[in-house]
Amino acid sequence: MDSRWGRHTADSYMEEISTNVETFIKTVDRRLTKERLIEDYQHYVDEHAYPNPIPHKYHDFCKELEKLSRKYGIVIQAVGGVRFSTEDFNGYNPDLDSGDLIPEWKD
C-alpha cells in the first residue's frame, strides 16, 4: 500500500478515530469486499486496470428496482437467471399461486 492509499484509509476513518475507539475497531473489522475495494481505490490506479465487475446498467437497474419495491411493497427474491439483454422480451407473467414472476419471451 503506498502513501496515497494509506492517507485515503486514514481519512475515511477520521471521524471514528476522533470520537470512539470501539466504533473505529468495529468499522475496521467489517469485511472489505472486492467491489468495495474497487470502488474506494479506483481513482488511485489506472481506471482500466481493474474494471468494475458489475455492469453499470445492472447497478442502475438494482437501484430502480429498490425504488419500485418500496413504492409498491413488493420485493423480488431471485437467485440466478439474470440476463443482460431485453431482446425478444415481452414482459412478465405474474403467477401468484407459486409466487413467481416469470419473464415472457417471443417464441
LINWORA-V852791 format. One line per field, one symbol per residue. psi: psi as a letter, one per 40 degrees, with the letter a starting at -180 (. if undefined). burial: I if it has 9 or more other C-alpha atoms within 8 Angstrom, else O. A space follows every 50 residues. Layout:
psi->???
burial->???
This chain:
psi->hidddddddddeeddddddhddddddddeihhidddddddedeeiheedg ihehiddddddddddddddddefhhhhhhaehifieheheaihhgddeei hhihii.
burial->OOOOIIOOOOOOIOOIIOOOIOOIOOIOOOOOOOOOIIOOIIOOOOOOOO OOOOOOOIIOOOOOOOOIIOOOOOOOOOOOOOOOOOOOIOOOOOIOOOOO IOIIOOO
